[in-house]
Each structure stands twice: as C-alpha cells, then as structure tokens.
Amino acid sequence: MVESVEAEWYVLQTYSGYENKVKSSLESRIETMNMIDYIYRVIVPEQEVVDRDKDGMPVRDADGAIKTHMENEYPGYVLVKMVMTNEAWYVVRNTPNVTGFLGSRGGGAKPVSLTADEAATFLHRYDDDGNPLDAEAEVTREELKLDAGVGDYVRIIAGPMADQEGPITEIDADKAEVTVLVTFFGRETPTQVSFAEVEPVKY
C-alpha cells in the first residue's frame, strides 16, 4: 500500500496496560470500517530488551541464545500514522480504551501531529515496516565494538591464527572485521578476522 504524503504520526493516549489491546482493536476497525487508505500503521512503542546479569552481561539460555523480554518505553501511549480526516479521527478516537489524542484541545478539535524529531524519539527502535529491532542483533553489534585502531597491536584469540599478534592495518566497520599483519612461516601475512576474534595487546 502506498501511504499518502498527507499521512502524519499522532500519539494516542490509552489506559495503561491496554496499549496492545488498543493496537489490535484499532487494526480490526481499520479493516472493517474501510480505513486502510487513511490509517496506515499502529505501533506500541516497546522494545525488545536483553536480560542481563548483575555484572551487566547478556544472559543466555542452555542453547546459547540471548534471553530477551519486551518492555514498554512509554506506558499509556500508542502511535498512529494516518491522514487526519473527520472519518479517520472518529474511527481512532472511538476505539475502546482510547482516552484521546495527545495534543488535542478537545471539543472535536483536530490534534497536533508529531514533528519529525518527535516521531524519531518514539520510532528509533523500529525498522521501516514498524517492527521492533532485534535485540540480539543489537547486542551482537554492541559486543563487536573494537577497542583499537589502525596501527595498534592486537592478539588473535580464535581461529587458525589464534595467539598470533600484530598491528591492525585496516578496519572494515561495516563488516566488523580488521586486517592484522601477522608473521606466518617467517613472512608477514595480512589476515582478516572479526572484531570478536581480537583483543588489544597491552605492553
């Protein structure tokens, strides 16, 4: 479906704890009341949070997968991307457990939409389809941060070159890989390894 250029993000106020019920009810009303050309997306601003131990490290289950849980970032709020017509306003406003629009002055006045910066505050943890970003992927990227730069010496800690040391000659942040110049059979050999497979050497 192509979204209208007139569509903007609005914030609904709901009874706390009913956010996902509001989302489900509104999505059903959009279909049954033929509002698919006016109301496009409904999002509960929640995120998948990684379970961590007392030391702040990710908790893993018996299979090694990172444990996560869903956490509501803004209890009592639901985001809606819509074209604000009288009909669309009526469908959204009269959804069960919705108490009103944030920024509405009441008396039937149309609410104020979010600015681009305000919307980004709510949506920074979602992909372009409105799906929460994968927390395990976020942790993986977090764990792959490199505490070294070009010219710094590192030790390879995994793979066939484990225990070899050498300077970093190149960093590929997109692939989370570094090129390390190690001595192999008496010759300097550039070796590509991931960030997770090296550690800084402190002399």
Secondary structure, 3 states (H helix, E strand, C coil): CCCCCCCEEEEEEECCCCHHHHHHHHHHHHHHCCCCCCEEEEECCEEEEECECCCCCECECCCCCECEEEEECCCCEEEEEECCCHHHHHHHHCCCCEEEECCCCCCCCCCCCCCHHHHHHHHCCECCCCCECCHHHHHHHHHCCCCCCCCCEEEECCCCCCCCEEEEEEEECCCCEEEEEEEECCEEEEEEEEHHHEEECCC
